[in-house]
Amino acid sequence: MNRDSQLSGSADRSDTRPILIIPYMWIGDFVRNHTVVRVLKERWPNRPVDLLTTSLCAPLVDYMPGVRAGVLWDLPRSRLAVGRQFGLAKLLRERNYGTALVLPRTWKAAIAPALAGIPERVGFVGEFRFGLLNRWRWGEKKLPRFIDKNAALAQPDGAPLPPEWPVPQLRVPAEDIVRWRQANGLSAGAAVALAPGSVGVSKRWTYYPEAARLLVERGLEVWVVGGPAEKGLAQEIVAAGGPGVRDLTGTDLRNGVLAMAAAGVAISNDSGLMHIAAALGTPTMGIFGPTSPYLWAPLNGLAATVVQDKSVLSCQPCQSTICKMNDHRCMRDIAASEVVAIAQRVLSEGGRARYDLRPLGLRR
């Protein structure tokens, strides 16, 4: 059986009821959700697929093939907000969804679909959600990766995992990139996008300022991409690299998407912008320290998976947001000169090369 028939199962192709995905709202996870969209569209090509989204992630929906619309509704993370839940339920009821896939394993994520009376509410058992979901799935803990857990919900119940999942895709029209460059006063030449931020300081490579200086010395334009939290890092990088470095950090994620689409190569920590760049097809170098590339690298593949290869650290990968031992050696032992050399090779070869620098101990 080929992958397409595995994903299609025995679905009724005459079914046209829309489907709602309740996703995880971290940027990288939201990008990964496009795999779930693609699985659903292969299984039910005639059913529209919508994504619940926050204001932060909403720009991504515009670039996702196969998504009919984003349902914009901000819910607070730290409290229930009953009134907001009822408001969302009213909106969902008006859209007449036939199926809701509730990816987060929390009871709060399942409240609005239940209040809206969506006939089929699919999710894994967890957090006392009995009554909120009516199409239970079991065996989540046996699935090895985050993407396996999410995309399995889009398959028929009990279907085996395919050898590989469809990769996330983000498509930006070429004319949008041209206009973005012009609006920001950027040349049409090759540029390297740096994404120095991440959720958790342990995932942040500390040598971006030095890398920017080396890239500028080699005649390359450098852009620093990120959100407001990265403004301080961007200023440090600009100070080190000089006039050849542009600070493109800001509050609008759309700006980050366009920057990654326009760049010749992206260098990023394990972060949402890494997943954005990879899904766009931009040659992407992912720098990994405390997290496992096997578990968290993009499905799209990377131009380079950069991990320190001087020694195998007993604590690596620890998956921790703060380094608690070995003084952050998993990131400090990755030299700026090594990263810059790889970036130059990727640029010169048009992103076709793949440089896998993972030591044996980090294959999973």
C-alpha positions in Angstrom: 0.0 0.0 0.0 1.5 3.4 -0.9 1.5 6.4 1.4 -1.4 8.1 -0.4 -3.7 5.2 0.1 -2.6 4.8 3.7 -3.6 8.3 4.4 -6.8 8.2 2.5 -8.2 5.2 4.3 -11.9 4.5 3.4 -13.0 8.2 3.7 -16.2 9.3 2.0 -15.1 11.7 -0.6 -18.6 13.1 -1.0 -18.4 14.6 2.6 -18.1 18.4 2.3 -18.5 19.4 6.0 -15.7 21.8 7.1 -13.0 20.6 9.6 -11.5 22.7 12.4 -8.1 22.1 13.8 -7.4 23.3 17.3 -3.6 23.5 17.2 -0.8 24.2 19.6 -0.1 28.0 19.4 3.7 28.2 19.6 5.0 29.4 16.3 7.1 26.3 15.4 4.3 24.0 16.4 1.8 26.0 14.4 3.9 25.6 11.3 4.1 21.9 11.9 0.3 21.8 12.0 0.4 22.2 8.2 1.4 18.5 8.0 -2.0 17.8 9.7 -3.7 20.0 7.2 -2.1 18.1 4.3 -3.0 14.7 5.8 -6.6 15.8 6.1 -6.8 17.1 2.6 -5.4 13.8 1.2 -8.0 11.9 3.2 -10.9 14.3 2.5 -10.1 16.5 -0.5 -13.6 18.0 -0.6 -13.7 19.1 3.0 -12.5 22.7 3.8 -10.0 22.9 6.6 -9.8 25.8 9.0 -7.3 26.6 11.8 -8.0 28.2 15.1 -5.3 30.8 15.5 -4.1 33.6 17.8 -3.2 37.1 16.7 0.5 36.1 16.9 0.2 33.1 14.5 -2.5 34.5 12.2 -0.1 35.7 9.5 1.1 32.1 8.9 -2.4 31.0 7.8 -2.2 33.3 4.7 0.8 31.3 3.4 -0.5 27.8 4.1 -1.8 25.9 1.0 -5.0 24.0 1.6 -6.2 26.1 4.6 -9.5 27.8 3.9 -9.4 30.3 6.7 -8.0 31.1 10.1 -10.4 31.5 13.0 -8.9 34.3 15.0 -9.7 34.1 18.7 -7.2 34.9 21.5 -7.7 32.9 24.7 -5.6 33.6 27.8 -3.1 30.9 28.7 -3.3 31.2 32.4 -7.1 31.2 33.1 -10.3 29.7 31.8 -12.0 32.9 30.6 -15.5 31.4 30.5 -17.0 34.3 28.5 -14.3 34.0 25.8 -15.0 30.3 25.6 -18.7 30.9 25.0 -18.0 33.6 22.5 -15.7 31.2 20.6 -18.3 28.4 20.7 -20.9 30.7 19.2 -18.5 31.6 16.3 -17.7 27.9 15.7 -21.4 27.0 15.8 -22.1 29.5 13.0 -19.4 28.0 10.8 -21.2 24.6 10.9 -18.1 22.4 11.4 -18.5 18.6 11.1 -15.3 17.6 12.7 -12.8 19.2 15.2 -9.3 17.9 15.8 -8.2 18.9 19.2 -4.4 18.6 19.2 -3.5 19.9 22.6 -4.0 17.3 25.4 -5.8 19.8 27.7 -9.4 20.0 28.8 -9.5 23.8 28.1 -8.7 23.2 24.4 -11.8 21.0 24.1 -14.4 23.3 25.8 -15.4 25.5 22.8 -15.8 22.7 20.3 -18.0 20.8 22.8 -20.1 24.0 23.6 -20.5 24.5 19.8 -21.9 21.0 19.4 -19.5 20.0 16.7 -20.7 16.5 15.9 -17.2 14.8 15.8 -14.6 15.9 18.3 -11.3 14.0 18.0 -8.5 13.9 20.5 -6.3 11.8 22.7 -7.4 10.7 26.1 -6.2 13.2 28.8 -7.0 15.8 31.4 -10.5 14.5 32.3 -12.0 15.5 28.9 -14.7 12.8 29.0 -17.9 14.5 27.6 -15.9 17.2 25.8 -14.5 14.8 23.2 -16.5 12.0 21.6 -13.9 10.3 19.3 -11.3 9.1 21.7 -7.8 8.1 20.6 -5.5 6.0 22.7 -1.8 5.2 22.6 -0.4 8.8 22.4 2.6 7.9 24.7 3.7 5.2 22.3 4.1 7.7 19.4 7.7 8.8 19.3 7.5 12.4 18.0 5.4 15.5 18.4 4.4 15.4 14.8 3.4 11.7 15.0 1.0 12.5 17.8 -0.6 15.3 16.0 -0.8 13.9 12.5 -2.1 10.5 13.7 -5.3 12.3 14.8 -5.9 13.1 11.1 -5.7 9.5 10.1 -8.4 6.8 10.5 -8.5 5.4 14.0 -5.9 2.6 14.2 -4.2 3.3 10.9 -0.4 2.7 11.0 1.9 5.6 10.8 3.2 6.2 7.2 6.9 5.9 6.5 7.0 9.7 6.2 4.6 12.5 6.7 3.8 15.3 4.2 6.1 18.2 5.1 4.8 21.6 6.1 4.6 24.2 3.3 4.6 28.0 3.4 4.3 29.7 0.1 5.0 33.4 -0.4 4.4 35.0 -3.8 7.5 36.4 -5.4 6.0 39.8 -5.9 5.4 40.0 -2.1 9.1 39.5 -1.5 10.0 42.2 -4.0 7.7 44.7 -2.4 9.0 43.8 1.1 12.6 44.3 0.1 11.7 47.7 -1.5 9.7 48.8 1.6 12.7 48.0 3.8 15.3 49.5 1.6 17.0 46.2 1.1 19.1 45.3 -2.0 18.3 42.3 -4.2 21.6 40.6 -3.3 22.2 37.4 -1.2 21.5 37.9 2.5 21.9 35.7 5.5 19.0 35.8 8.0 19.9 35.3 11.7 17.3 34.2 14.2 19.0 34.5 17.6 15.9 34.0 19.7 14.2 31.0 21.2 11.8 29.9 24.0 14.3 29.0 26.7 17.8 30.6 27.0 19.6 27.2 26.8 18.6 26.9 23.1 20.3 30.2 22.3 23.7 30.0 20.5 25.8 32.8 21.9 28.0 33.7 19.0 25.6 35.4 16.6 27.5 38.8 17.0 30.8 37.2 16.0 29.1 35.3 13.1 27.5 38.5 11.8 30.9 40.3 11.8 32.5 37.4 9.9 29.6 37.3 7.4 29.8 41.0 6.7 33.6 40.7 6.2 32.9 38.2 3.5 30.7 40.7 1.7 27.3 39.3 2.8 24.3 41.3 3.9 23.0 40.2 7.3 19.5 40.5 8.7 18.5 39.9 12.3 15.0 38.5 12.5 12.8 38.0 15.5 10.2 39.5 17.8 10.3 42.3 20.4 12.0 40.0 22.9 15.0 39.8 20.5 15.5 43.6 20.2 18.4 43.6 22.7 20.1 40.7 20.9 19.6 42.4 17.6 21.3 45.5 18.9 24.3 43.5 20.0 24.6 41.8 16.7 24.3 45.2 14.8 27.0 46.7 17.0 29.3 43.8 16.2 28.6 43.6 12.5 28.3 47.3 11.6 26.4 48.9 8.7 26.1 45.5 6.9 23.7 44.2 9.5 20.0 45.2 9.6 17.7 44.9 12.6 14.4 43.5 11.2 13.0 42.5 14.6 9.4 43.6 15.3 5.9 42.8 16.5 4.5 41.4 13.2 5.3 37.8 12.4 4.5 38.5 8.7 7.7 40.5 8.6 9.6 37.5 9.8 8.0 35.2 7.3 8.9 37.6 4.4 12.5 38.0 5.7 13.0 34.2 5.8 11.4 33.9 2.3 13.8 36.5 0.9 17.0 35.3 2.5 19.6 33.2 0.7 20.2 31.1 3.9 18.8 31.2 7.4 20.8 30.5 10.6 18.6 29.8 13.5 18.3 28.3 17.0 15.7 25.6 17.6 12.9 28.0 17.3 9.7 28.9 15.4 11.6 30.9 12.8 13.7 27.8 12.0 10.5 25.9 11.2 9.2 28.9 9.1 12.4 29.1 7.1 12.4 25.4 6.4 8.8 25.3 5.4 9.4 28.2 3.0 12.2 26.2 1.3 14.9 28.6 2.4 18.2 26.7 3.0 18.2 26.6 6.8 20.9 25.9 9.3 19.5 24.7 12.7 21.8 25.0 15.7 20.9 22.4 18.3 22.2 22.0 21.8 19.9 20.9 24.6 17.2 19.6 22.2 17.2 16.6 19.9 17.2 17.1 16.2 15.4 13.8 15.8 12.5 15.0 17.9 12.4 18.7 17.0 14.1 19.4 13.7 11.7 20.4 10.8 10.3 17.5 8.7 11.4 19.5 5.7 15.1 18.8 6.3 17.8 21.3 7.0 20.7 22.5 4.9 22.8 21.8 8.1 22.0 20.4 11.5 24.7 22.0 13.6 25.6 20.3 16.9 28.9 20.5 18.7 31.0 17.5 17.7 34.0 18.0 19.9 32.7 15.6 22.5 29.6 13.6 23.5 28.2 15.3 26.6 26.4 13.0 29.0 23.7 15.6 29.6 22.9 16.1 25.9 20.1 16.3 24.9 18.5 17.4 28.2 15.4 19.2 26.7 15.8 21.8 29.5 15.2 25.5 29.0 18.0 26.4 31.4 21.4 24.8 31.4 22.0 23.1 34.8 25.4 21.5 34.1 28.5 21.6 31.9 28.2 25.4 31.6 26.3 25.4 28.3 29.1 23.6 26.4 26.6 22.0 24.0 26.3 25.5 22.5 29.5 27.2 23.5 31.6 24.5 21.7 30.0 25.5 18.3 32.4 28.1 16.9 31.2 31.1 14.8 33.8 30.4 12.2 32.4 26.9 11.6 28.9 28.1 11.2 29.9 30.9 8.8 32.0 28.4 6.7 28.9 26.2 6.3 26.7 29.1 5.5 29.1 30.1 2.7 29.1 26.6 1.3 25.3 26.4 1.4 25.0 29.8 -0.4 27.5 28.8 -3.1 25.8 25.5 -3.7 22.3 27.0 -3.8 21.1 25.1 -0.7 21.5 21.8 -2.4 24.1 20.4 -0.1 23.2 18.8 3.3 25.7 19.0 6.1 24.8 16.7 9.0 27.1 17.4 11.9 25.3 15.4 14.5 27.4 13.2 16.7 26.2 9.6 17.1 24.8 10.4 20.6 22.3 12.9 19.1 20.6 10.9 16.5 17.5 10.6 18.6 
